[in-house]
Amino acid sequence: MPITPTAGDRPATCVIAGGGPAGAMLALLLARAGVPVTLLEKHADFLRDFRGDTIHPSTLEILDELGLGPAFDRLAPRRVETLSIRLDDGVVRVASLRRLRSRHPYIAFVPQWDFLTMLTEAARRHPTFRLIMEAEVTGLIREGGAVRGVRYRDRDGEHELRAALTVGADGRHSAVRRAAGLAPVEFGAPMDVVWFRLPREESDPDEAFLRLSAGRLMVAIDRGSYWQLAYVIPKGGFGALRDRGVQALRASVGELLPFLAGRTGALAGFEEVGMLRVRLNRVHRWHRPGLLLIGDAAHAMSPVFGIGINLAVQDAVAAANLLAGPLLAGRVPESALRAVRRRRAAPTAITQFVQQVVQDRLIRPALDAAARPPRLPRDLAGLPVAGALIRRFIGLGVQPEHVRSPRARQAGTPPRC
């Protein structure tokens, strides 16, 4: 099949593979700064269920800086101020964001497809932005020892798209990363996650929480009209769960959350279930000449604390801050790419370390029915030092970023210092 240059009157200074949170945010920021940018998304739309959709204060502040706070509010997110663990004999209050020093002392839950649509619609208002859907990257263009764009396939065939900078933001199974020969180091995870929905009634609890019992864990997220449930299973245990049948899963959910026992029949079968194979990894090198990895392509996060989407957004903001100027000048030295990795490597490593500790000290023993359940203080959130650290870590992260790239702040609020 012949390969043709991408039809398009506008050359791309930057091409981004992957229309997830990292790719969409970076494309918006670069377009607002006046950089010609093309975003490639391999699917026909953003409508994929059970993706990361916990928007933390760090991301909400970035939306304010971009003037997108009102647009986000129109998505009608569910707001959660307190995170807790429900045990067989009581409740552990893990974190309260009410005292967080932020304009948004809460976590907002919104379907990721709505969040991505909001970002790409904002980007479309800028003439330097282009979005190509159903465009799957198949390889990299290399010249003179540097990456100079991508090859991709869409409904019209095979294409080449040349660019001064190629960004891999195409997730934990990144085709760009694979083509660049960059392999992540795996840190392991003791669990996988099974996602499904059950109806919600007005008399139900109105918060997100973790339900923990001997040998079983489940996260419940209030979606207004339904519960989004994450049933945690031992790593590689999905086949055994499916072999036991959907009735066994229904029974387990009803035992963990008795208020849902009469509604578990709404889960007809495993065809209504999504399965996440949890990975925790990162590449040591995020770049090659002409190429940068961000988000899950650079570091796959555990679902612990729901931080992944927010860390990806932080990567995008840091990349735009450091690269918009060189891109506008038409040349991106490898030292600028190295600066992005230096900026984001420590926050990534610290966040993953904390996730590993939670996985090893809480989740692993909790999944072992024969092990003694972990002993936890009943009010972690109320402890003076620990409560403040947990609140800060979940709400703002290790090193929150703020929009500083040229011209990208057009209608937003001033950055916090």
Secondary structure by P-SEA (a helix, b strand, c coil): cccccccccccccbbbccccaaaaaaaaaaaaaccbbbbbbcccccccccccccccaaaaaaaaaacaaaaaaaabbbbbcbbbbbcccccccccccccccccccbbbbccaaaaaaaaaaaaaccccbbbbccccccccccccccccccccccccccccccccbbbcccccccaaaaaacbbbbbccccbbbbbbbbbbccccccbbbbbbcccbbbbbbbcccccbbbbbbcccaaaaaaaacaaaaaaaaaaaccccccccccccccccbbbbcbbbbbbcccccccbbbcccccccccccccaaaaaaaaaaaaaaaccaaaaaaccccaaaaaaaaaacaaaaaaaaaaaaaaaacccccccccccccccccccccccaaaaaaaaaaaccccccccccccccccccccccc
